[in-house]
Structures are given as structure tokens and as C-alpha cells.
Amino acid sequence: MCGRKLEAAAVYVYRSHTDRCVFHRCGCGAEWTEHETDIDPMDPVSSDEVIEVHTRLATFEGSISELLQKRSA
């Protein structure tokens, strides 16, 4: 890699009926893709999930792409 921060890469999202692909492109030209199983919008959301989202948003400072990145365990 070129030494730039990974968070600075441009992010493009493609969604199909079953998958979600997140394409990243660095300013140096490097590219990489993350494949995820897409979430069915018809699945119900639990109250615990809603609380988790509000808790994360209450203290979040950053870009939308950082917010949407997978949470590290």
C-alpha cells in the first residue's frame, strides 16, 4: 500500500438481492472489495438493535463511510 489511511479511500456500494459489495479505491489507485450478505429489509428490527444504533450515533464523530464500515469485534 501507499501509506495513506484506509479510511481516506473512496467507497462505492453495490447491492443485489442477496449480496452487498463495498468497493474501496485509494488515491494511489489501489482497489479492494468487501463482500457481505445483504440484510433483508423485510426482516423485523429488534428494540435492542434500535438502542444499539442510537447509542453508537450519540457519540459518533466521523464520516458516513466510517459509520457504515463493519464494526470490529
N, CA, C and O atoms as a CHARMM CRD file, in Angstrom:
* protein
*
  292
    1    1 MET  N      0.84400  -1.18700   0.00000 PROA 1      0.00000
    2    1 MET  CA     0.00000   0.00000   0.00000 PROA 1      0.00000
    3    1 MET  C      0.88300   1.24300   0.00000 PROA 1      0.00000
    4    1 MET  O      2.09500   1.16100   0.20200 PROA 1      0.00000
    5    2 CYS  N      0.27100   2.36300  -0.22400 PROA 2      0.00000
    6    2 CYS  CA     0.98700   3.62000  -0.39300 PROA 2      0.00000
    7    2 CYS  C      1.26000   4.34000   0.92600 PROA 2      0.00000
    8    2 CYS  O      2.01600   5.31100   0.94400 PROA 2      0.00000
    9    3 GLY  N      0.67200   3.89500   2.01000 PROA 3      0.00000
   10    3 GLY  CA     0.86400   4.55700   3.29500 PROA 3      0.00000
   11    3 GLY  C     -0.27800   5.47500   3.68400 PROA 3      0.00000
   12    3 GLY  O     -0.29800   5.99600   4.79900 PROA 3      0.00000
   13    4 ARG  N     -1.23800   5.68400   2.77900 PROA 4      0.00000
   14    4 ARG  CA    -2.39400   6.51300   3.12100 PROA 4      0.00000
   15    4 ARG  C     -3.30900   5.74900   4.08400 PROA 4      0.00000
   16    4 ARG  O     -3.27400   4.52000   4.14700 PROA 4      0.00000
   17    5 LYS  N     -4.10700   6.48100   4.81600 PROA 5      0.00000
   18    5 LYS  CA    -5.06000   5.83900   5.73000 PROA 5      0.00000
   19    5 LYS  C     -6.14700   5.14600   4.91200 PROA 5      0.00000
   20    5 LYS  O     -6.63600   5.70600   3.93000 PROA 5      0.00000
   21    6 LEU  N     -6.52800   3.93300   5.31000 PROA 6      0.00000
   22    6 LEU  CA    -7.56800   3.18800   4.59700 PROA 6      0.00000
   23    6 LEU  C     -8.89900   3.92800   4.63200 PROA 6      0.00000
   24    6 LEU  O     -9.69100   3.81900   3.69600 PROA 6      0.00000
   25    7 GLU  N     -9.15300   4.67900   5.69800 PROA 7      0.00000
   26    7 GLU  CA   -10.41000   5.40800   5.82400 PROA 7      0.00000
   27    7 GLU  C    -10.53400   6.52300   4.79100 PROA 7      0.00000
   28    7 GLU  O    -11.63800   6.99900   4.52200 PROA 7      0.00000
   29    8 ALA  N     -9.41200   6.94400   4.21100 PROA 8      0.00000
   30    8 ALA  CA    -9.43200   8.03600   3.23300 PROA 8      0.00000
   31    8 ALA  C     -9.82300   7.55600   1.83500 PROA 8      0.00000
   32    8 ALA  O    -10.03200   8.37300   0.93900 PROA 8      0.00000
   33    9 ALA  N     -9.92200   6.25400   1.64300 PROA 9      0.00000
   34    9 ALA  CA   -10.26900   5.70700   0.32800 PROA 9      0.00000
   35    9 ALA  C    -11.73000   6.01600  -0.01000 PROA 9      0.00000
   36    9 ALA  O    -12.58500   6.07700   0.87300 PROA 9      0.00000
   37   10 ALA  N    -11.99400   6.20900  -1.29700 PROA 10     0.00000
   38   10 ALA  CA   -13.37100   6.40400  -1.75400 PROA 10     0.00000
   39   10 ALA  C    -14.12800   5.08600  -1.61100 PROA 10     0.00000
   40   10 ALA  O    -13.55900   4.01500  -1.82500 PROA 10     0.00000
   41   11 VAL  N    -15.39700   5.16000  -1.25200 PROA 11     0.00000
   42   11 VAL  CA   -16.20200   3.96400  -1.01700 PROA 11     0.00000
   43   11 VAL  C    -17.39900   3.97000  -1.96600 PROA 11     0.00000
   44   11 VAL  O    -18.10500   4.97200  -2.08500 PROA 11     0.00000
   45   12 TYR  N    -17.61900   2.83000  -2.64600 PROA 12     0.00000
   46   12 TYR  CA   -18.76400   2.65500  -3.54800 PROA 12     0.00000
   47   12 TYR  C    -19.47300   1.37400  -3.12900 PROA 12     0.00000
   48   12 TYR  O    -18.82800   0.35200  -2.89100 PROA 12     0.00000
   49   13 VAL  N    -20.79400   1.42700  -3.03900 PROA 13     0.00000
   50   13 VAL  CA   -21.56600   0.26500  -2.58600 PROA 13     0.00000
   51   13 VAL  C    -22.47000  -0.21800  -3.70900 PROA 13     0.00000
   52   13 VAL  O    -23.16200   0.56900  -4.35400 PROA 13     0.00000
   53   14 TYR  N    -22.45100  -1.54300  -3.93300 PROA 14     0.00000
   54   14 TYR  CA   -23.35300  -2.18700  -4.90000 PROA 14     0.00000
   55   14 TYR  C    -24.16500  -3.21000  -4.13800 PROA 14     0.00000
   56   14 TYR  O    -23.61400  -4.01500  -3.38800 PROA 14     0.00000
   57   15 ARG  N    -25.48300  -3.18200  -4.33000 PROA 15     0.00000
   58   15 ARG  CA   -26.36100  -4.13900  -3.65800 PROA 15     0.00000
   59   15 ARG  C    -27.12900  -4.93800  -4.68700 PROA 15     0.00000
   60   15 ARG  O    -27.67200  -4.38700  -5.64500 PROA 15     0.00000
   61   16 SER  N    -27.17000  -6.25000  -4.47900 PROA 16     0.00000
   62   16 SER  CA   -28.02600  -7.12000  -5.27200 PROA 16     0.00000
   63   16 SER  C    -29.10300  -7.63900  -4.33200 PROA 16     0.00000
   64   16 SER  O    -29.24200  -7.14400  -3.21300 PROA 16     0.00000
   65   17 HSD  N    -29.87000  -8.63900  -4.78200 PROA 17     0.00000
   66   17 HSD  CA   -30.92900  -9.18100  -3.92000 PROA 17     0.00000
   67   17 HSD  C    -30.36500  -9.97600  -2.75200 PROA 17     0.00000
   68   17 HSD  O    -31.03500 -10.12600  -1.73100 PROA 17     0.00000
   69   18 THR  N    -29.14600 -10.48800  -2.88200 PROA 18     0.00000
   70   18 THR  CA   -28.58800 -11.33600  -1.82300 PROA 18     0.00000
   71   18 THR  C    -27.27400 -10.83600  -1.25500 PROA 18     0.00000
   72   18 THR  O    -26.90000 -11.23000  -0.15100 PROA 18     0.00000
   73   19 ASP  N    -26.56800  -9.98800  -1.97000 PROA 19     0.00000
   74   19 ASP  CA   -25.24300  -9.57500  -1.53200 PROA 19     0.00000
   75   19 ASP  C    -25.08900  -8.06600  -1.51600 PROA 19     0.00000
   76   19 ASP  O    -25.84400  -7.32300  -2.14400 PROA 19     0.00000
   77   20 ARG  N    -24.09200  -7.65400  -0.78100 PROA 20     0.00000
   78   20 ARG  CA   -23.69500  -6.24200  -0.73300 PROA 20     0.00000
   79   20 ARG  C    -22.19300  -6.21100  -0.95100 PROA 20     0.00000
   80   20 ARG  O    -21.44900  -6.86600  -0.22200 PROA 20     0.00000
   81   21 CYS  N    -21.74000  -5.46800  -1.93400 PROA 21     0.00000
   82   21 CYS  CA   -20.32200  -5.33300  -2.22300 PROA 21     0.00000
   83   21 CYS  C    -19.90700  -3.90300  -1.93100 PROA 21     0.00000
   84   21 CYS  O    -20.54700  -2.95400  -2.38300 PROA 21     0.00000
   85   22 VAL  N    -18.83800  -3.75900  -1.17700 PROA 22     0.00000
   86   22 VAL  CA   -18.30500  -2.44700  -0.84900 PROA 22     0.00000
   87   22 VAL  C    -16.94700  -2.33200  -1.53400 PROA 22     0.00000
   88   22 VAL  O    -15.99800  -3.02300  -1.16400 PROA 22     0.00000
   89   23 PHE  N    -16.85900  -1.45500  -2.53500 PROA 23     0.00000
   90   23 PHE  CA   -15.62500  -1.24600  -3.28300 PROA 23     0.00000
   91   23 PHE  C    -14.89100  -0.05100  -2.68900 PROA 23     0.00000
   92   23 PHE  O    -15.49100   0.99500  -2.44100 PROA 23     0.00000
   93   24 HSD  N    -13.59900  -0.21100  -2.46200 PROA 24     0.00000
   94   24 HSD  CA   -12.76200   0.86400  -1.94000 PROA 24     0.00000
   95   24 HSD  C    -11.71700   1.20700  -2.99900 PROA 24     0.00000
   96   24 HSD  O    -11.16200   0.31200  -3.63600 PROA 24     0.00000
   97   25 ARG  N    -11.44900   2.49600  -3.19000 PROA 25     0.00000
   98   25 ARG  CA   -10.41800   2.92800  -4.13300 PROA 25     0.00000
   99   25 ARG  C     -9.56900   4.00400  -3.46500 PROA 25     0.00000
  100   25 ARG  O    -10.06900   5.06500  -3.09100 PROA 25     0.00000
  101   26 CYS  N     -8.27900   3.71300  -3.32000 PROA 26     0.00000
  102   26 CYS  CA    -7.33100   4.63700  -2.71100 PROA 26     0.00000
  103   26 CYS  C     -6.89300   5.66700  -3.75500 PROA 26     0.00000
  104   26 CYS  O     -6.99300   5.41600  -4.95600 PROA 26     0.00000
  105   27 GLY  N     -6.41900   6.80400  -3.30400 PROA 27     0.00000
  106   27 GLY  CA    -5.91500   7.83700  -4.19600 PROA 27     0.00000
  107   27 GLY  C     -4.73100   7.36900  -5.02900 PROA 27     0.00000
  108   27 GLY  O     -4.47100   7.93100  -6.09300 PROA 27     0.00000
  109   28 CYS  N     -4.00200   6.34400  -4.56400 PROA 28     0.00000
  110   28 CYS  CA    -2.84600   5.83000  -5.30500 PROA 28     0.00000
  111   28 CYS  C     -3.26100   4.87500  -6.41900 PROA 28     0.00000
  112   28 CYS  O     -2.43900   4.48200  -7.24700 PROA 28     0.00000
  113   29 GLY  N     -4.54500   4.50300  -6.43800 PROA 29     0.00000
  114   29 GLY  CA    -5.03400   3.59000  -7.46400 PROA 29     0.00000
  115   29 GLY  C     -5.32700   2.18800  -6.96500 PROA 29     0.00000
  116   29 GLY  O     -5.94400   1.39600  -7.67700 PROA 29     0.00000
  117   30 ALA  N     -4.89500   1.86700  -5.75500 PROA 30     0.00000
  118   30 ALA  CA    -5.17400   0.53800  -5.19100 PROA 30     0.00000
  119   30 ALA  C     -6.67800   0.38900  -4.95800 PROA 30     0.00000
  120   30 ALA  O     -7.35400   1.34100  -4.56800 PROA 30     0.00000
  121   31 GLU  N     -7.19100  -0.82300  -5.20300 PROA 31     0.00000
  122   31 GLU  CA    -8.61700  -1.10500  -5.01700 PROA 31     0.00000
  123   31 GLU  C     -8.78100  -2.41000  -4.26400 PROA 31     0.00000
  124   31 GLU  O     -7.95400  -3.31200  -4.39300 PROA 31     0.00000
  125   32 TRP  N     -9.84300  -2.51600  -3.48000 PROA 32     0.00000
  126   32 TRP  CA   -10.19400  -3.76500  -2.83600 PROA 32     0.00000
  127   32 TRP  C    -11.69800  -3.78700  -2.59700 PROA 32     0.00000
  128   32 TRP  O    -12.35300  -2.74600  -2.53900 PROA 32     0.00000
  129   33 THR  N    -12.22500  -4.99600  -2.45900 PROA 33     0.00000
  130   33 THR  CA   -13.66900  -5.18500  -2.33600 PROA 33     0.00000
  131   33 THR  C    -13.97900  -6.03200  -1.11700 PROA 33     0.00000
  132   33 THR  O    -13.27000  -6.99500  -0.82600 PROA 33     0.00000
  133   34 GLU  N    -15.02900  -5.67700  -0.41000 PROA 34     0.00000
  134   34 GLU  CA   -15.54700  -6.47900   0.69900 PROA 34     0.00000
  135   34 GLU  C    -16.91800  -6.99800   0.28300 PROA 34     0.00000
  136   34 GLU  O    -17.76100  -6.22700  -0.17700 PROA 34     0.00000
  137   35 HSD  N    -17.14300  -8.29100   0.44000 PROA 35     0.00000
  138   35 HSD  CA   -18.43500  -8.89500   0.12600 PROA 35     0.00000
  139   35 HSD  C    -19.15300  -9.21500   1.43300 PROA 35     0.00000
  140   35 HSD  O    -18.56700  -9.78200   2.35600 PROA 35     0.00000
  141   36 GLU  N    -20.40900  -8.85000   1.49700 PROA 36     0.00000
  142   36 GLU  CA   -21.22600  -9.11600   2.68300 PROA 36     0.00000
  143   36 GLU  C    -22.57200  -9.66000   2.24600 PROA 36     0.00000
  144   36 GLU  O    -23.04300  -9.35800   1.15000 PROA 36     0.00000
  145   37 THR  N    -23.18700 -10.45500   3.09500 PROA 37     0.00000
  146   37 THR  CA   -24.55700 -10.89100   2.84700 PROA 37     0.00000
  147   37 THR  C    -25.46000  -9.70300   3.13600 PROA 37     0.00000
  148   37 THR  O    -25.36600  -9.08900   4.19900 PROA 37     0.00000
  149   38 ASP  N    -26.32600  -9.38300   2.20400 PROA 38     0.00000
  150   38 ASP  CA   -27.18600  -8.21600   2.37800 PROA 38     0.00000
  151   38 ASP  C    -28.25800  -8.50500   3.41800 PROA 38     0.00000
  152   38 ASP  O    -28.61100  -9.65700   3.66800 PROA 38     0.00000
  153   39 ILE  N    -28.75300  -7.46700   4.00100 PROA 39     0.00000
  154   39 ILE  CA   -29.81000  -7.56600   5.00700 PROA 39     0.00000
  155   39 ILE  C    -31.15500  -7.44500   4.30300 PROA 39     0.00000
  156   39 ILE  O    -31.35200  -6.55700   3.47300 PROA 39     0.00000
  157   40 ASP  N    -32.06900  -8.33100   4.63200 PROA 40     0.00000
  158   40 ASP  CA   -33.40900  -8.28200   4.05400 PROA 40     0.00000
  159   40 ASP  C    -34.19700  -7.16800   4.73100 PROA 40     0.00000
  160   40 ASP  O    -34.43300  -7.23400   5.93700 PROA 40     0.00000
  161   41 PRO  N    -34.61000  -6.14500   3.98300 PROA 41     0.00000
  162   41 PRO  CA   -35.33200  -5.03400   4.60800 PROA 41     0.00000
  163   41 PRO  C    -36.68200  -5.43800   5.19300 PROA 41     0.00000
  164   41 PRO  O    -37.28600  -4.67100   5.94200 PROA 41     0.00000
  165   42 MET  N    -37.15000  -6.61500   4.86300 PROA 42     0.00000
  166   42 MET  CA   -38.42700  -7.07400   5.40300 PROA 42     0.00000
  167   42 MET  C    -38.26800  -7.76000   6.75700 PROA 42     0.00000
  168   42 MET  O    -39.26200  -8.01000   7.43800 PROA 42     0.00000
  169   43 ASP  N    -37.00900  -8.07500   7.16600 PROA 43     0.00000
  170   43 ASP  CA   -36.78400  -8.68100   8.47700 PROA 43     0.00000
  171   43 ASP  C    -37.09100  -7.66100   9.56500 PROA 43     0.00000
  172   43 ASP  O    -36.71000  -6.49700   9.44400 PROA 43     0.00000
  173   44 PRO  N    -37.77600  -8.08300  10.62700 PROA 44     0.00000
  174   44 PRO  CA   -38.07800  -7.13600  11.70000 PROA 44     0.00000
  175   44 PRO  C    -36.80600  -6.72000  12.44300 PROA 44     0.00000
  176   44 PRO  O    -35.84100  -7.48100  12.51500 PROA 44     0.00000
  177   45 VAL  N    -36.81800  -5.51600  12.98800 PROA 45     0.00000
  178   45 VAL  CA   -35.70400  -4.98700  13.76000 PROA 45     0.00000
  179   45 VAL  C    -36.09500  -5.05200  15.23100 PROA 45     0.00000
  180   45 VAL  O    -37.18900  -4.64100  15.61600 PROA 45     0.00000
  181   46 SER  N    -35.17900  -5.57700  16.04600 PROA 46     0.00000
  182   46 SER  CA   -35.48300  -5.68700  17.47600 PROA 46     0.00000
  183   46 SER  C    -35.24900  -4.34900  18.17200 PROA 46     0.00000
  184   46 SER  O    -34.53700  -3.48500  17.66000 PROA 46     0.00000
  185   47 SER  N    -35.85200  -4.19600  19.33200 PROA 47     0.00000
  186   47 SER  CA   -35.65000  -2.96000  20.10300 PROA 47     0.00000
  187   47 SER  C    -34.19400  -2.84200  20.54100 PROA 47     0.00000
  188   47 SER  O    -33.67900  -1.72900  20.64700 PROA 47     0.00000
  189   48 ASP  N    -33.51800  -3.96100  20.79800 PROA 48     0.00000
  190   48 ASP  CA   -32.10300  -3.92800  21.16600 PROA 48     0.00000
  191   48 ASP  C    -31.25300  -3.37600  20.02600 PROA 48     0.00000
  192   48 ASP  O    -30.29500  -2.64200  20.26900 PROA 48     0.00000
  193   49 GLU  N    -31.59500  -3.72200  18.78100 PROA 49     0.00000
  194   49 GLU  CA   -30.85800  -3.20600  17.62800 PROA 49     0.00000
  195   49 GLU  C    -31.06100  -1.69900  17.48600 PROA 49     0.00000
  196   49 GLU  O    -30.12100  -0.97300  17.16200 PROA 49     0.00000
  197   50 VAL  N    -32.26400  -1.23600  17.72200 PROA 50     0.00000
  198   50 VAL  CA   -32.55200   0.20200  17.64400 PROA 50     0.00000
  199   50 VAL  C    -31.76100   0.94300  18.72100 PROA 50     0.00000
  200   50 VAL  O    -31.18500   1.99800  18.45400 PROA 50     0.00000
  201   51 ILE  N    -31.73300   0.40200  19.91900 PROA 51     0.00000
  202   51 ILE  CA   -30.98900   1.02900  21.01500 PROA 51     0.00000
  203   51 ILE  C    -29.49700   1.06600  20.68600 PROA 51     0.00000
  204   51 ILE  O    -28.83000   2.06600  20.94900 PROA 51     0.00000
  205   52 GLU  N    -28.96900  -0.02000  20.11300 PROA 52     0.00000
  206   52 GLU  CA   -27.55100  -0.06300  19.74500 PROA 52     0.00000
  207   52 GLU  C    -27.21400   1.02300  18.72500 PROA 52     0.00000
  208   52 GLU  O    -26.18300   1.68400  18.84400 PROA 52     0.00000
  209   53 VAL  N    -28.07000   1.20900  17.73100 PROA 53     0.00000
  210   53 VAL  CA   -27.83800   2.23600  16.70800 PROA 53     0.00000
  211   53 VAL  C    -27.83200   3.62000  17.35100 PROA 53     0.00000
  212   53 VAL  O    -26.94600   4.42500  17.06500 PROA 53     0.00000
  213   54 HSD  N    -28.79300   3.90500  18.20300 PROA 54     0.00000
  214   54 HSD  CA   -28.86100   5.21600  18.84000 PROA 54     0.00000
  215   54 HSD  C    -27.66900   5.44800  19.76200 PROA 54     0.00000
  216   54 HSD  O    -27.16100   6.56600  19.84700 PROA 54     0.00000
  217   55 THR  N    -27.22300   4.41100  20.44700 PROA 55     0.00000
  218   55 THR  CA   -26.05600   4.52100  21.31300 PROA 55     0.00000
  219   55 THR  C    -24.80300   4.84000  20.50600 PROA 55     0.00000
  220   55 THR  O    -24.00500   5.69100  20.89800 PROA 55     0.00000
  221   56 ARG  N    -24.63200   4.15500  19.37800 PROA 56     0.00000
  222   56 ARG  CA   -23.46400   4.40200  18.53200 PROA 56     0.00000
  223   56 ARG  C    -23.51000   5.80200  17.91400 PROA 56     0.00000
  224   56 ARG  O    -22.48200   6.47300  17.83200 PROA 56     0.00000
  225   57 LEU  N    -24.68300   6.24400  17.48100 PROA 57     0.00000
  226   57 LEU  CA   -24.80300   7.55600  16.85200 PROA 57     0.00000
  227   57 LEU  C    -24.62300   8.70300  17.85200 PROA 57     0.00000
  228   57 LEU  O    -24.16700   9.78300  17.47600 PROA 57     0.00000
  229   58 ALA  N    -24.97400   8.47700  19.10900 PROA 58     0.00000
  230   58 ALA  CA   -24.90500   9.53400  20.11200 PROA 58     0.00000
  231   58 ALA  C    -23.48000  10.03700  20.31000 PROA 58     0.00000
  232   58 ALA  O    -23.27900  11.21100  20.61800 PROA 58     0.00000
  233   59 THR  N    -22.49600   9.17000  20.13800 PROA 59     0.00000
  234   59 THR  CA   -21.10800   9.55900  20.38700 PROA 59     0.00000
  235   59 THR  C    -20.24900   9.51800  19.13100 PROA 59     0.00000
  236   59 THR  O    -19.04000   9.73300  19.21000 PROA 59     0.00000
  237   60 PHE  N    -20.84200   9.24800  17.98200 PROA 60     0.00000
  238   60 PHE  CA   -20.06500   9.08400  16.75100 PROA 60     0.00000
  239   60 PHE  C    -19.64000  10.42500  16.16900 PROA 60     0.00000
  240   60 PHE  O    -20.44000  11.35300  16.05100 PROA 60     0.00000
  241   61 GLU  N    -18.37000  10.50300  15.80900 PROA 61     0.00000
  242   61 GLU  CA   -17.84200  11.66200  15.09700 PROA 61     0.00000
  243   61 GLU  C    -17.00000  11.12100  13.95800 PROA 61     0.00000
  244   61 GLU  O    -15.95900  10.50800  14.19700 PROA 61     0.00000
  245   62 GLY  N    -17.42600  11.33300  12.73900 PROA 62     0.00000
  246   62 GLY  CA   -16.69300  10.82900  11.58900 PROA 62     0.00000
  247   62 GLY  C    -17.54400  10.90300  10.34200 PROA 62     0.00000
  248   62 GLY  O    -18.61200  11.51500  10.32200 PROA 62     0.00000
  249   63 SER  N    -17.03800  10.25900   9.29700 PROA 63     0.00000
  250   63 SER  CA   -17.74500  10.28500   8.01900 PROA 63     0.00000
  251   63 SER  C    -18.79100   9.17900   7.95700 PROA 63     0.00000
  252   63 SER  O    -18.78400   8.25000   8.76500 PROA 63     0.00000
  253   64 ILE  N    -19.68400   9.29400   6.98800 PROA 64     0.00000
  254   64 ILE  CA   -20.71300   8.26500   6.78400 PROA 64     0.00000
  255   64 ILE  C    -20.05900   6.93000   6.44800 PROA 64     0.00000
  256   64 ILE  O    -20.50400   5.89300   6.94000 PROA 64     0.00000
  257   65 SER  N    -19.00600   6.92900   5.61800 PROA 65     0.00000
  258   65 SER  CA   -18.35200   5.66900   5.25900 PROA 65     0.00000
  259   65 SER  C    -17.75800   4.99400   6.49100 PROA 65     0.00000
  260   65 SER  O    -17.78400   3.76700   6.59100 PROA 65     0.00000
  261   66 GLU  N    -17.22300   5.77300   7.43000 PROA 66     0.00000
  262   66 GLU  CA   -16.71500   5.19000   8.67300 PROA 66     0.00000
  263   66 GLU  C    -17.85600   4.59200   9.48800 PROA 66     0.00000
  264   66 GLU  O    -17.70900   3.53100  10.09500 PROA 66     0.00000
  265   67 LEU  N    -18.96800   5.26700   9.49500 PROA 67     0.00000
  266   67 LEU  CA   -20.12600   4.78700  10.24900 PROA 67     0.00000
  267   67 LEU  C    -20.63700   3.46200   9.69600 PROA 67     0.00000
  268   67 LEU  O    -21.05100   2.58200  10.45100 PROA 67     0.00000
  269   68 LEU  N    -20.60400   3.32900   8.37200 PROA 68     0.00000
  270   68 LEU  CA   -21.16400   2.13500   7.73400 PROA 68     0.00000
  271   68 LEU  C    -20.18100   0.98100   7.65700 PROA 68     0.00000
  272   68 LEU  O    -20.56900  -0.12000   7.26700 PROA 68     0.00000
  273   69 GLN  N    -18.93500   1.19200   8.01000 PROA 69     0.00000
  274   69 GLN  CA   -17.96000   0.10200   7.98600 PROA 69     0.00000
  275   69 GLN  C    -18.32700  -0.93000   9.03100 PROA 69     0.00000
  276   69 GLN  O    -18.95900  -0.63500  10.04500 PROA 69     0.00000
  277   70 LYS  N    -17.90200  -2.16600   8.74200 PROA 70     0.00000
  278   70 LYS  CA   -18.14900  -3.25100   9.69300 PROA 70     0.00000
  279   70 LYS  C    -17.53600  -2.92500  11.03700 PROA 70     0.00000
  280   70 LYS  O    -16.40200  -2.45300  11.12000 PROA 70     0.00000
  281   71 ARG  N    -18.28300  -3.17500  12.07000 PROA 71     0.00000
  282   71 ARG  CA   -17.77300  -2.96000  13.42600 PROA 71     0.00000
  283   71 ARG  C    -16.78400  -4.04500  13.77700 PROA 71     0.00000
  284   71 ARG  O    -17.08900  -5.22800  13.62100 PROA 71     0.00000
  285   72 SER  N    -15.60700  -3.67500  14.24600 PROA 72     0.00000
  286   72 SER  CA   -14.61400  -4.69000  14.62500 PROA 72     0.00000
  287   72 SER  C    -14.99400  -5.28700  15.96700 PROA 72     0.00000
  288   72 SER  O    -15.45900  -4.59900  16.87500 PROA 72     0.00000
  289   73 ALA  N    -14.78000  -6.58400  16.05800 PROA 73     0.00000
  290   73 ALA  CA   -15.19200  -7.31100  17.27200 PROA 73     0.00000
  291   73 ALA  C    -14.21000  -7.15000  18.39200 PROA 73     0.00000
  292   73 ALA  O    -14.41400  -7.69900  19.47500 PROA 73     0.00000
